Amino acid sequence: MQELQPPEILYHYTTTDTLFSILQNLKKEAREDAQRDELSYYKFTLWASHILYCNDPIEYDFYFECLGDALKQDLFGEPADPLLPDKILKFIEALDIFNPAILSLSESQDNLPMWRGYSNNGQGVSIGFKTDILKEAFGENTEFVKCIYRSSEQLVEEINLQEIKDAVIEEDGTFSLGDKIPGLLFERRKKYKHAAYEYEKEWRLYLNNPVEYKYRMRNGLIIPYIELELPFSVIDSICVGPTAAPDLSENSLEMILHSKLSNLDREIKLSISDIPFTIL
C-alpha cells in the first residue's frame, strides 16, 4: 500500500523551556562550500521518545486490547478451549520485535485541547515543521503515519480476524509465527487511537529501529529517547500559545531569534494564538 503523504507543514506542541533550549544550543555547521548564511547550516537537537514512553503510553496498547476483544467474541465461535483467544493474544504480544521512537505532530496549529495537554496549559509554543525536510533528514527508516480514530466498538468490528487466524494457526491447531504476522500487526497497531483523541489530528513520525537510545528521568521514570539533529530550515513557523502576556512572549522570541540567526530570523513566521488566555 502506498504511504499516505503528510501535509507540507505539521505542528509540534511543546513548552517554552524546550524551545528556549533549542535556541540556546544552536550550532552552526562549518562548510567549505557555503557561499552565504543559510538556515540549513544551523543545527539543533530534538528528542523523540520510545513509543511506550510517550505522554499516553496506554494508547499504543489500544489496538491489542480491541484485538483481544475481537478474538474472544468471534474468532472461534465457541472454541473447545475457552482460553484459546487469550493464548493467541499472548503469543502475538510476544512477537513485538519493533522498537520505534516517535515524534508526535498535528495538522492543527492553534488548538485549545492541545495547548492544555501538551504545552504547559498554553504556556508554550507550537512549532511548524516542513515535512519534506523532516523526511529527508532521517531517510529510509522513517515513516509518516496518520492516526485513525475509532471507538473500541468500531475497531473491534473492523479488525480482520481471518487474516490473523490464517497467519498464526496451522491446520493442526498449533501456533506458527508466519512470515507476515509481525509486520501485519505493527502496521495496524501504530496508527489506531481512541476516538476521544480525534481533536489532536495527529500524524506520527516513526523512526524505526533506532541505532542507540539514550535515557533521561521524567516524573520518577527512566525514559528511553533518541536525539534528532535537524537543520533549522526545517522550522516554518512558531506560534506562541495563549499566555498571560502573548505580546511580550512574541517580542522576546523575535529578539532571541535575531540574536541567534541574524537577518535569517525573518524566514521564520511568528504568530500568537487566537485563543483567549482567560478560557484556559
Contacts in CASP RR format, 6 or more apart in sequence:
PFRMAT RR
TARGET T0000
AUTHOR 0000-0000-0000
METHOD contacts of the structure
MODEL  1
MQELQPPEILYHYTTTDTLFSILQNLKKEAREDAQRDELSYYKFTLWASH
ILYCNDPIEYDFYFECLGDALKQDLFGEPADPLLPDKILKFIEALDIFNP
AILSLSESQDNLPMWRGYSNNGQGVSIGFKTDILKEAFGENTEFVKCIYR
SSEQLVEEINLQEIKDAVIEEDGTFSLGDKIPGLLFERRKKYKHAAYEYE
KEWRLYLNNPVEYKYRMRNGLIIPYIELELPFSVIDSICVGPTAAPDLSE
NSLEMILHSKLSNLDREIKLSISDIPFTIL
3 143 0 8 1.000
3 144 0 8 1.000
4 144 0 8 1.000
4 145 0 8 1.000
4 146 0 8 1.000
5 144 0 8 1.000
6 105 0 8 1.000
6 131 0 8 1.000
6 144 0 8 1.000
6 146 0 8 1.000
6 203 0 8 1.000
7 107 0 8 1.000
7 131 0 8 1.000
7 203 0 8 1.000
8 130 0 8 1.000
8 131 0 8 1.000
8 132 0 8 1.000
9 128 0 8 1.000
9 129 0 8 1.000
9 130 0 8 1.000
9 131 0 8 1.000
9 236 0 8 1.000
9 237 0 8 1.000
10 105 0 8 1.000
10 106 0 8 1.000
10 107 0 8 1.000
10 128 0 8 1.000
10 129 0 8 1.000
10 131 0 8 1.000
10 203 0 8 1.000
11 105 0 8 1.000
11 106 0 8 1.000
11 107 0 8 1.000
11 108 0 8 1.000
11 109 0 8 1.000
11 126 0 8 1.000
11 127 0 8 1.000
11 128 0 8 1.000
11 129 0 8 1.000
11 239 0 8 1.000
12 103 0 8 1.000
12 104 0 8 1.000
12 105 0 8 1.000
12 106 0 8 1.000
12 126 0 8 1.000
12 127 0 8 1.000
12 128 0 8 1.000
12 129 0 8 1.000
13 106 0 8 1.000
13 114 0 8 1.000
13 115 0 8 1.000
13 117 0 8 1.000
13 118 0 8 1.000
13 119 0 8 1.000
13 124 0 8 1.000
13 125 0 8 1.000
13 126 0 8 1.000
14 118 0 8 1.000
14 119 0 8 1.000
14 124 0 8 1.000
14 125 0 8 1.000
14 126 0 8 1.000
14 127 0 8 1.000
15 119 0 8 1.000
15 120 0 8 1.000
15 123 0 8 1.000
15 124 0 8 1.000
15 125 0 8 1.000
16 120 0 8 1.000
16 123 0 8 1.000
16 124 0 8 1.000
16 125 0 8 1.000
16 249 0 8 1.000
19 124 0 8 1.000
19 125 0 8 1.000
19 127 0 8 1.000
19 238 0 8 1.000
19 253 0 8 1.000
20 256 0 8 1.000
22 44 0 8 1.000
22 45 0 8 1.000
22 46 0 8 1.000
23 44 0 8 1.000
23 256 0 8 1.000
23 257 0 8 1.000
23 260 0 8 1.000
25 44 0 8 1.000
25 45 0 8 1.000
26 42 0 8 1.000
26 43 0 8 1.000
26 44 0 8 1.000
26 232 0 8 1.000
26 260 0 8 1.000
26 261 0 8 1.000
27 42 0 8 1.000
27 43 0 8 1.000
27 44 0 8 1.000
28 41 0 8 1.000
28 42 0 8 1.000
28 43 0 8 1.000
29 41 0 8 1.000
29 42 0 8 1.000
29 43 0 8 1.000
31 41 0 8 1.000
34 41 0 8 1.000
37 262 0 8 1.000
37 263 0 8 1.000
37 264 0 8 1.000
38 233 0 8 1.000
38 264 0 8 1.000
39 231 0 8 1.000
39 232 0 8 1.000
39 233 0 8 1.000
39 235 0 8 1.000
39 261 0 8 1.000
39 264 0 8 1.000
39 267 0 8 1.000
40 231 0 8 1.000
40 232 0 8 1.000
40 233 0 8 1.000
41 231 0 8 1.000
42 231 0 8 1.000
42 232 0 8 1.000
42 233 0 8 1.000
42 260 0 8 1.000
42 261 0 8 1.000
42 264 0 8 1.000
43 229 0 8 1.000
43 230 0 8 1.000
43 231 0 8 1.000
43 232 0 8 1.000
44 229 0 8 1.000
44 230 0 8 1.000
44 232 0 8 1.000
45 227 0 8 1.000
45 228 0 8 1.000
45 229 0 8 1.000
45 230 0 8 1.000
46 103 0 8 1.000
46 227 0 8 1.000
46 228 0 8 1.000
46 230 0 8 1.000
47 216 0 8 1.000
47 225 0 8 1.000
47 226 0 8 1.000
47 227 0 8 1.000
47 228 0 8 1.000
48 101 0 8 1.000
48 102 0 8 1.000
48 103 0 8 1.000
48 205 0 8 1.000
48 207 0 8 1.000
48 225 0 8 1.000
48 226 0 8 1.000
48 228 0 8 1.000
49 101 0 8 1.000
49 102 0 8 1.000
49 223 0 8 1.000
49 224 0 8 1.000
49 225 0 8 1.000
50 99 0 8 1.000
50 100 0 8 1.000
50 101 0 8 1.000
50 213 0 8 1.000
50 223 0 8 1.000
50 224 0 8 1.000
50 225 0 8 1.000
51 60 0 8 1.000
51 100 0 8 1.000
51 101 0 8 1.000
51 102 0 8 1.000
51 190 0 8 1.000
52 60 0 8 1.000
53 221 0 8 1.000
53 223 0 8 1.000
53 224 0 8 1.000
53 225 0 8 1.000
54 60 0 8 1.000
54 102 0 8 1.000
54 104 0 8 1.000
55 104 0 8 1.000
55 117 0 8 1.000
55 118 0 8 1.000
59 193 0 8 1.000
59 194 0 8 1.000
59 197 0 8 1.000
60 189 0 8 1.000
62 152 0 8 1.000
62 155 0 8 1.000
62 192 0 8 1.000
62 193 0 8 1.000
62 194 0 8 1.000
63 155 0 8 1.000
63 185 0 8 1.000
63 188 0 8 1.000
63 189 0 8 1.000
63 192 0 8 1.000
64 89 0 8 1.000
64 92 0 8 1.000
64 93 0 8 1.000
64 189 0 8 1.000
65 152 0 8 1.000
66 152 0 8 1.000
66 155 0 8 1.000
66 156 0 8 1.000
66 159 0 8 1.000
66 192 0 8 1.000
67 89 0 8 1.000
67 92 0 8 1.000
67 159 0 8 1.000
67 164 0 8 1.000
67 185 0 8 1.000
68 85 0 8 1.000
68 86 0 8 1.000
68 89 0 8 1.000
69 152 0 8 1.000
69 156 0 8 1.000
70 156 0 8 1.000
70 159 0 8 1.000
70 161 0 8 1.000
71 85 0 8 1.000
71 88 0 8 1.000
71 89 0 8 1.000
71 161 0 8 1.000
71 164 0 8 1.000
72 85 0 8 1.000
72 86 0 8 1.000
73 156 0 8 1.000
74 161 0 8 1.000
75 85 0 8 1.000
75 88 0 8 1.000
75 161 0 8 1.000
75 164 0 8 1.000
75 165 0 8 1.000
76 84 0 8 1.000
76 85 0 8 1.000
79 85 0 8 1.000
81 87 0 8 1.000
87 175 0 8 1.000
88 164 0 8 1.000
88 168 0 8 1.000
88 169 0 8 1.000
88 175 0 8 1.000
91 168 0 8 1.000
91 175 0 8 1.000
92 164 0 8 1.000
92 168 0 8 1.000
92 181 0 8 1.000
92 185 0 8 1.000
95 177 0 8 1.000
95 181 0 8 1.000
95 182 0 8 1.000
95 185 0 8 1.000
96 182 0 8 1.000
97 182 0 8 1.000
98 182 0 8 1.000
98 183 0 8 1.000
98 186 0 8 1.000
98 208 0 8 1.000
98 209 0 8 1.000
99 208 0 8 1.000
99 209 0 8 1.000
99 210 0 8 1.000
100 190 0 8 1.000
100 206 0 8 1.000
100 207 0 8 1.000
100 208 0 8 1.000
100 209 0 8 1.000
100 210 0 8 1.000
101 206 0 8 1.000
101 207 0 8 1.000
101 210 0 8 1.000
101 213 0 8 1.000
101 224 0 8 1.000
101 225 0 8 1.000
101 226 0 8 1.000
102 204 0 8 1.000
102 205 0 8 1.000
102 206 0 8 1.000
102 207 0 8 1.000
103 204 0 8 1.000
103 205 0 8 1.000
103 207 0 8 1.000
103 228 0 8 1.000
104 118 0 8 1.000
104 202 0 8 1.000
104 204 0 8 1.000
105 129 0 8 1.000
105 202 0 8 1.000
105 203 0 8 1.000
105 204 0 8 1.000
105 205 0 8 1.000
106 114 0 8 1.000
106 126 0 8 1.000
106 200 0 8 1.000
106 201 0 8 1.000
106 202 0 8 1.000
106 203 0 8 1.000
107 201 0 8 1.000
107 203 0 8 1.000
108 114 0 8 1.000
108 199 0 8 1.000
108 200 0 8 1.000
108 201 0 8 1.000
109 126 0 8 1.000
109 128 0 8 1.000
109 237 0 8 1.000
109 239 0 8 1.000
109 271 0 8 1.000
110 126 0 8 1.000
110 239 0 8 1.000
110 241 0 8 1.000
110 273 0 8 1.000
110 274 0 8 1.000
110 275 0 8 1.000
111 199 0 8 1.000
111 200 0 8 1.000
111 201 0 8 1.000
112 275 0 8 1.000
112 279 0 8 1.000
112 280 0 8 1.000
113 199 0 8 1.000
113 200 0 8 1.000
114 126 0 8 1.000
114 199 0 8 1.000
114 200 0 8 1.000
115 121 0 8 1.000
115 122 0 8 1.000
115 124 0 8 1.000
115 241 0 8 1.000
115 242 0 8 1.000
115 273 0 8 1.000
115 275 0 8 1.000
115 280 0 8 1.000
116 122 0 8 1.000
116 280 0 8 1.000
119 125 0 8 1.000
119 126 0 8 1.000
119 241 0 8 1.000
121 280 0 8 1.000
122 241 0 8 1.000
122 242 0 8 1.000
122 243 0 8 1.000
122 273 0 8 1.000
122 280 0 8 1.000
123 241 0 8 1.000
123 243 0 8 1.000
124 240 0 8 1.000
124 241 0 8 1.000
124 243 0 8 1.000
125 238 0 8 1.000
125 239 0 8 1.000
125 240 0 8 1.000
125 241 0 8 1.000
125 253 0 8 1.000
126 238 0 8 1.000
126 239 0 8 1.000
126 241 0 8 1.000
127 235 0 8 1.000
127 237 0 8 1.000
127 238 0 8 1.000
128 235 0 8 1.000
128 236 0 8 1.000
128 237 0 8 1.000
128 238 0 8 1.000
128 239 0 8 1.000
129 234 0 8 1.000
129 235 0 8 1.000
129 236 0 8 1.000
130 233 0 8 1.000
130 234 0 8 1.000
130 235 0 8 1.000
130 236 0 8 1.000
131 144 0 8 1.000
133 230 0 8 1.000
133 231 0 8 1.000
133 233 0 8 1.000
133 234 0 8 1.000
134 142 0 8 1.000
134 205 0 8 1.000
134 230 0 8 1.000
134 234 0 8 1.000
135 142 0 8 1.000
135 144 0 8 1.000
137 228 0 8 1.000
137 229 0 8 1.000
137 230 0 8 1.000
137 231 0 8 1.000
137 234 0 8 1.000
138 205 0 8 1.000
138 207 0 8 1.000
138 228 0 8 1.000
141 207 0 8 1.000
141 208 0 8 1.000
141 209 0 8 1.000
141 210 0 8 1.000
142 205 0 8 1.000
142 206 0 8 1.000
142 207 0 8 1.000
142 208 0 8 1.000
143 205 0 8 1.000
143 206 0 8 1.000
143 208 0 8 1.000
144 203 0 8 1.000
144 204 0 8 1.000
144 205 0 8 1.000
144 206 0 8 1.000
145 190 0 8 1.000
145 191 0 8 1.000
145 203 0 8 1.000
145 204 0 8 1.000
145 206 0 8 1.000
146 191 0 8 1.000
146 202 0 8 1.000
146 203 0 8 1.000
147 191 0 8 1.000
147 192 0 8 1.000
147 193 0 8 1.000
147 197 0 8 1.000
147 200 0 8 1.000
147 202 0 8 1.000
147 203 0 8 1.000
147 204 0 8 1.000
148 191 0 8 1.000
148 192 0 8 1.000
148 193 0 8 1.000
149 192 0 8 1.000
149 193 0 8 1.000
149 194 0 8 1.000
149 195 0 8 1.000
149 197 0 8 1.000
149 198 0 8 1.000
150 158 0 8 1.000
150 192 0 8 1.000
150 193 0 8 1.000
150 194 0 8 1.000
150 195 0 8 1.000
151 194 0 8 1.000
151 195 0 8 1.000
152 194 0 8 1.000
154 195 0 8 1.000
155 192 0 8 1.000
159 188 0 8 1.000
163 184 0 8 1.000
164 181 0 8 1.000
164 184 0 8 1.000
164 185 0 8 1.000
167 178 0 8 1.000
167 180 0 8 1.000
167 181 0 8 1.000
167 184 0 8 1.000
168 175 0 8 1.000
168 176 0 8 1.000
168 177 0 8 1.000
168 178 0 8 1.000
168 181 0 8 1.000
169 175 0 8 1.000
169 176 0 8 1.000
170 176 0 8 1.000
190 204 0 8 1.000
190 206 0 8 1.000
191 204 0 8 1.000
193 200 0 8 1.000
193 202 0 8 1.000
207 226 0 8 1.000
207 228 0 8 1.000
210 226 0 8 1.000
212 226 0 8 1.000
213 224 0 8 1.000
213 225 0 8 1.000
213 226 0 8 1.000
214 224 0 8 1.000
214 225 0 8 1.000
214 226 0 8 1.000
214 227 0 8 1.000
215 222 0 8 1.000
215 223 0 8 1.000
215 224 0 8 1.000
215 225 0 8 1.000
216 222 0 8 1.000
216 223 0 8 1.000
216 225 0 8 1.000
217 223 0 8 1.000
232 261 0 8 1.000
235 268 0 8 1.000
236 268 0 8 1.000
236 269 0 8 1.000
237 268 0 8 1.000
237 269 0 8 1.000
237 270 0 8 1.000
237 271 0 8 1.000
238 253 0 8 1.000
238 268 0 8 1.000
238 269 0 8 1.000
238 270 0 8 1.000
238 271 0 8 1.000
239 270 0 8 1.000
239 271 0 8 1.000
239 272 0 8 1.000
239 273 0 8 1.000
240 246 0 8 1.000
240 249 0 8 1.000
240 250 0 8 1.000
240 253 0 8 1.000
240 270 0 8 1.000
240 271 0 8 1.000
240 272 0 8 1.000
240 273 0 8 1.000
241 249 0 8 1.000
241 272 0 8 1.000
241 273 0 8 1.000
241 275 0 8 1.000
242 273 0 8 1.000
242 275 0 8 1.000
242 276 0 8 1.000
242 277 0 8 1.000
242 279 0 8 1.000
242 280 0 8 1.000
243 249 0 8 1.000
243 277 0 8 1.000
244 277 0 8 1.000
246 272 0 8 1.000
246 273 0 8 1.000
246 277 0 8 1.000
247 272 0 8 1.000
249 272 0 8 1.000
250 270 0 8 1.000
250 272 0 8 1.000
253 270 0 8 1.000
254 265 0 8 1.000
254 270 0 8 1.000
257 265 0 8 1.000
257 268 0 8 1.000
257 270 0 8 1.000
258 265 0 8 1.000
261 268 0 8 1.000
END
